[in-house]
Amino acid sequence: MTKPTVYGIKNCDSMKKTFVWLDKNGIAYDFHDYKKSGANADVLKAAIKAHGWETVINRKGTTWRALPEKTREGMNEKSALAAALENPSLVKRPLVVAGKDILLGYDEAAFKAALKK
């Protein structure tokens, strides 16, 4: 299996739990820090295709609430991609790409199924 890539922000609580889980399970990974490298358009497009923009965009966070109401109300797949590229903090974390699997959020069962093959 190819080494998974974990996308997110280092200081996020769910990211910290993910790093601990990966390390505890001996799974080597690459980390893509949104704060340093921004979001990856191809990865976001694939995540939106796999999960829908409503799942990829974290609509519970402060970044979502900071968007203008008109932007939030009119959000669709295209505008969600644009908003996430402009502000990667909108993307649910972690976003883990493992081969053809794209995982969203801290989910030990999903991690075990996709990463411990």
Secondary structure as UniProt FT lines:
FT   STRAND          5..8
FT   TURN            10..11
FT   HELIX           13..24
FT   TURN            25..26
FT   STRAND          30..33
FT   HELIX           34..37
FT   HELIX           41..51
FT   HELIX           53..56
FT   TURN            59..60
FT   HELIX           62..66
FT   HELIX           69..73
FT   HELIX           77..86
FT   HELIX           88..90
FT   STRAND          95..98
FT   TURN            99..100
FT   STRAND          101..104
FT   HELIX           108..115
//
